[in-house]
Amino acid sequence: MITGKLPLLAAFAALVVANPARAGDDFQGANVEAMGRAVVANPTDNATITHNPGVMGLAERYDLGGWFDLGPTGDLEWGVSALDSRTAPVAFGLSWRRTVAEPPITLDEMPGWVQPSVTVPNVKRTHEITAAVAVPIDDHKFSVGLNGTLILRNDDRGGKTVNGDTDLGAGWQIDESWAVGLVGHNLLPVKGQADLPTGVTAGVHFEKSNIAAWAFDLDWQTSGSPVFPLSFRLGGEALANAFRPRLGYRFYGATGTHCLIPGIGGENESGAIDYSLAIPLSGATRLKDLIHTFSVRVKL
């Protein structure tokens, strides 16, 4: 049974490696987005490849995932991921994310002279690729993991840059329902356009089969210049049937902003299709500020 699935997983992994990329801390599917991105203790989602590689070894699985994100002012993100925690004694994951955005230009990005009525281009393009490995301990009750991320940027104003980070995390499956996770972010950042802020995130995940699940993450940013050093993310979902309603909330201390995220999904033993809608709650909320995320997951 497992042997027949390996060629498909290998082909998918080769596809990810063939693209120049990283899936960093912002990688998500619609199901994770609608849980407020509270995922550092979730042992069954591919978002842990980039959020906390330490929990990848808590559950034996093959998973494939992909998502598409439409954000403010037409910003686009899309990505794919693959995780294998069955074939070998260690778990291995790969993910890739591509972003194309055109945010409002800042004073620092403005050229010294601009011709009247001429728009200054400010498109930012990013490829991000992450590889992660985790080692399960004591029959998958504990797990420790490490990831590395490469960030390739090509901005109209900033030019081409290379950056990256390394995350180190751990997870503990307390019992069938409870799991906890702890991860340090950007521990060995690569110098590039800007240093990535170092931080520590702790989380808890609870799931009762066929009833409900909820999760909570608390993040402490230890470097950079955050407005407030603490951030938190939380969310819940109903698991009574294949239809999965979700509701999440997150607060970013770095910027002092917060967001409410409802979502829906359909899931069975083969996979899932999910949608979420992120609604900014800071300042006036406009239709163009909403973030739509669509994702597909395949369980092998």
ABEGO torsion letter per residue (X at the ends): XAAAAAAAAAAAAAAAAABBBBBBAABBBAAAAAAGGBAAABAABAAAAAABAAAAAABBBBBBBBBBBBBBGGBBBBBBBBBBAAABABBBBBBBBBBBBBBBBBAAABBABBBBGBBBBABBBBBBBBBBBBBBBGGGABBBBBBBBBBBBBBAAAEBBBBBBBBBBBBBBABAABBBBBBBBGABBBBBABBBBBBBBBBBBBBBBGABBBBBBBBBBABEBBABABBBBBBBBBAABABBBBBBBBBBAAAGBBBBBBBBBBBBAAEBBBBBBBBBABEBBBAAABBBBBBBBBBX
